[in-house]
Each structure stands twice: as structure tokens, then as C-alpha cells.
Amino acid sequence: MASQSVPEPPKAAHEVLPKTKVKTTWPSVPPNADRTPIRTERLLIRPFDAADVDAVFELRQQPEVMLWTSFGTIDKEIEESRVFVERFLPPKDTETFNFVVVYLGDDDKSENADANGVVIGLGGAHKTRPHLGWPEVGYMFRKEYWNRGFASEFLQAFNKAWWALPRNEVEIEVPVASLLKTGTEENDGNVTQAPEILTAIIEERNIGSRRVLEKAGFKEFRKWTEPDSRAGFEGLDAALVAFLLTAPES
Ligand SMILES: CC(C)(COP(=O)(O)OP(=O)(O)OC[C@H]1O[C@@H](n2cnc3c(N)ncnc32)[C@H](O)[C@@H]1OP(=O)(O)O)[C@@H](O)C(=O)NCCC(=O)NCCS
């Protein structure tokens, strides 16, 4: 799921998904120290810092939030949140493009507003081994801040930063289904030139997350079921939905 879990849970037995090799692009992610924090109307979207562990632990102790992650359960010890945060700190920071989301208030336009802000969420391309082979975005916000447009404000700003990253040519294996809506072209035999996409995966009942993705321009491309990976859902199937976003027209 488009979630923020630690550790990445054991993968359930996925249905066999027809895949193909494509030539495409892949972003080159700068280290945390070289990233310019992103300022939106109400938010500061900045790289992780080791001092974020306490705020991350508070967020990851909310069962209503963690229910929608692929792990399904809260962090019981702060040590679990520390391990989670370390995935996004040097020397691993260039493996993902994940951020802390700070709410600065609706009126605070001051330069140093971060000092007064509160960490309300996390989000970004957070998986080193994304489920579908393409980069995958995920996010989670404290329940007290839901339905005020914060995830949408975050995702739309994140998308701009994501597509502005420098890119390299790569050859990767991806699901055929992910190519059908992107104007992919066949060339030299069986390797196809495919436009890069950003993906997201939700549990079908996560209507709020679906809305966030759709408002940011993501399109649904695949639905499937697989054994539910969440604690408390053993023996049940999860209905998952995959979305994709192509680069903005330049
Ligand atoms: C999903 C989540 C990130 C949304 O954050 P948010 O800040 O509330 O999102 P926004 O306010 O930007 O948008 C939510 C939209 O969903 C709608 N929505 C939320 N719950 C809904 C429901 N049960 N039925 C219908 N619409 C719903 C809201 O009305 C809003 O749409 P609108 O702007 O058209 O009114 C947040 O609920 C969360 O952190 N959930 C737990 C973790 C999670 O699910 N992460 C994503 C995993 S795929």
C-alpha cells in the first residue's frame, strides 16, 4: 500500500503479474543536505532529521493512521520509529525522496516559521524496492489534521519537486498493465521505450487517499487482491488499487 511502514513487511504471495523490460528514466535523488525545503501556502516540506523521531513516534502511535499502512499496526516502542527515520537519513537518504511535513499555521508567512511549526505528516517516494518496479509515493498524516486539504497540498507540491529532479536513462522490469495508459512505444525487438511514471497503491476502502491521488492527477490502472499483510488481518485478502501519474507536459 502507499504507506510508511517499518520494517518493510514480508511480501505476501502476490498474483503473477505479466511484466516486461522497458527503457525509461529514473530520478537522481539529492542527499538531504542538498535539498531545498518546499514551502506551500500552509506547509513546510523538508528532509528528515534525527530529531524528528519523537514526532514520528507520535504519528505512528495512532492506530487510525497505521491501519492504512501495509504493516497495519502502531509502533509500540520509540526504537521502531527510530529505525523508520534512519531509512531517510544519511547514508541512506539518496535511496528515497521522503519528507517530513510541518504545518506552519494558516497565517504564518515568516521566514523562520519552521521553529513554531508542528510535524503533521510524512510523505514522498519512500520505498527502495517499490512494489510495481516504478517509483511509489506514500503519505500519512496525524488524524487531528485530516480533511483540511493538507495531504493534497503536500502531494501537489511533492509532485512538482519530483518531476523537476535530474534523470538518468535506465532499463527496468515493470508490469505490462502500467504501460497501457502512457503512450508507450515498441522498439528494438522486445525492449520498449516507456515514459516514466510515479505510482501509488491504496487499499480499496481508503476513499480519502483515493481522493488525494485523483485531485493530484493520478489515474487508476489496476485492481487486484492479495493476502492482507496487516497485523490483525491474517488469512484475509486485501483489495488493492494502483494509480499512476505521468510527467507534466513541458
Ligand atoms: C489519506 C490521508 C493521507 C488523507 O489526508 P487528508 O489531509 O485528510 O487529505 P485531504 O484533506 O487533502 O483530502 C481528503 C479528501 O478525501 C475526502 N474524504 C476523506 N474521507 C472520506 C470518506 N470516507 N468518504 C468520502 N470522501 C472522503 C475528503 O473530503 C477530501 O476530499 P475533498 O477535498 O474533495 O473534500 C489521511 O487520512 C491519512 O493519513 N490516513 C492514514 C494513512 C493513509 O491512509 N495513507 C495513505 C495510504 S494509501
The ligand as a Tripos MOL2 file, in Angstrom:
@<TRIPOS>MOLECULE
LIG
   48    50     1     0     0
SMALL
NO_CHARGES

@<TRIPOS>ATOM
      1 C1         -5.3890    9.5300    3.5000 C.3       1 LIG1
      2 C2         -4.8900   10.7790    4.2050 C.3       1 LIG1
      3 C3         -3.4180   10.9610    3.8820 C.3       1 LIG1
      4 C4         -5.6800   11.9800    3.6930 C.3       1 LIG1
      5 O1         -5.1560   13.1530    4.2860 O.3       1 LIG1
      6 P1         -6.0060   14.4920    4.3310 P.3       1 LIG1
      7 O2         -5.0870   15.5900    4.7250 O.co2     1 LIG1
      8 O3         -7.2150   14.2770    5.1460 O.co2     1 LIG1
      9 O4         -6.4200   14.6460    2.7900 O.3       1 LIG1
     10 P2         -7.1460   15.8930    2.0980 P.3       1 LIG1
     11 O5         -7.8640   16.6880    3.1330 O.co2     1 LIG1
     12 O6         -6.1600   16.5910    1.2400 O.co2     1 LIG1
     13 O7         -8.1770   15.1700    1.1300 O.3       1 LIG1
     14 C5         -9.0190   14.1390    1.5890 C.3       1 LIG1
     15 C6        -10.2140   14.0560    0.6410 C.3       1 LIG1
     16 O8        -10.8940   12.8240    0.8580 O.3       1 LIG1
     17 C7        -12.2360   13.0830    1.2310 C.3       1 LIG1
     18 N1        -12.6160   12.0180    2.1510 N.ar      1 LIG1
     19 C8        -11.9730   11.6290    3.2600 C.ar      1 LIG1
     20 N2        -12.6230   10.5880    3.8140 N.ar      1 LIG1
     21 C9        -13.6620   10.3050    3.0110 C.ar      1 LIG1
     22 C10       -14.7020    9.3450    3.0250 C.ar      1 LIG1
     23 N3        -14.7750    8.4380    3.9990 N.pl3     1 LIG1
     24 N4        -15.6090    9.3470    2.0240 N.ar      1 LIG1
     25 C11       -15.5350   10.2550    1.0350 C.ar      1 LIG1
     26 N5        -14.5660   11.2080    0.9490 N.ar      1 LIG1
     27 C12       -13.6520   11.2180    1.9350 C.ar      1 LIG1
     28 C13       -12.2010   14.4730    1.8370 C.3       1 LIG1
     29 O9        -13.4740   15.0610    1.8080 O.3       1 LIG1
     30 C14       -11.2340   15.1480    0.8810 C.3       1 LIG1
     31 O10       -11.8050   15.3820   -0.3830 O.3       1 LIG1
     32 P3        -12.2570   16.8620   -0.8500 P.3       1 LIG1
     33 O11       -11.0410   17.7250   -0.7420 O.co2     1 LIG1
     34 O12       -12.7280   16.6570   -2.2360 O.co2     1 LIG1
     35 O13       -13.3290   17.2620    0.1160 O.co2     1 LIG1
     36 C15        -5.0670   10.6920    5.7550 C.3       1 LIG1
     37 O14        -6.4070   10.3640    6.0160 O.3       1 LIG1
     38 C16        -4.1790    9.6560    6.3950 C.2       1 LIG1
     39 O15        -3.0750    9.9550    6.8040 O.2       1 LIG1
     40 N6         -4.6730    8.4110    6.5060 N.am      1 LIG1
     41 C17        -3.9120    7.3340    7.1410 C.3       1 LIG1
     42 C18        -2.7090    6.9130    6.3210 C.3       1 LIG1
     43 C19        -3.0880    6.6430    4.8850 C.2       1 LIG1
     44 O16        -4.1850    6.2160    4.5730 O.2       1 LIG1
     45 N7         -2.1180    6.8830    3.9870 N.am      1 LIG1
     46 C20        -2.3130    6.6220    2.5890 C.3       1 LIG1
     47 C21        -2.2150    5.1460    2.3770 C.3       1 LIG1
     48 S1         -2.6800    4.7230    0.7110 S.3       1 LIG1
@<TRIPOS>BOND
     1     1     2 1
     2     2     3 1
     3     2     4 1
     4     2    36 1
     5     4     5 1
     6     5     6 1
     7     6     7 2
     8     6     8 1
     9     6     9 1
    10     9    10 1
    11    10    11 2
    12    10    12 1
    13    10    13 1
    14    13    14 1
    15    14    15 1
    16    15    16 1
    17    15    30 1
    18    16    17 1
    19    17    18 1
    20    17    28 1
    21    18    19 ar
    22    18    27 ar
    23    19    20 ar
    24    20    21 ar
    25    21    22 ar
    26    21    27 ar
    27    22    23 1
    28    22    24 ar
    29    24    25 ar
    30    25    26 ar
    31    26    27 ar
    32    28    29 1
    33    28    30 1
    34    30    31 1
    35    31    32 1
    36    32    33 2
    37    32    34 1
    38    32    35 1
    39    36    37 1
    40    36    38 1
    41    38    39 2
    42    38    40 1
    43    40    41 1
    44    41    42 1
    45    42    43 1
    46    43    44 2
    47    43    45 1
    48    45    46 1
    49    46    47 1
    50    47    48 1
@<TRIPOS>SUBSTRUCTURE
     1 LIG1         1 GROUP 0 **** ****
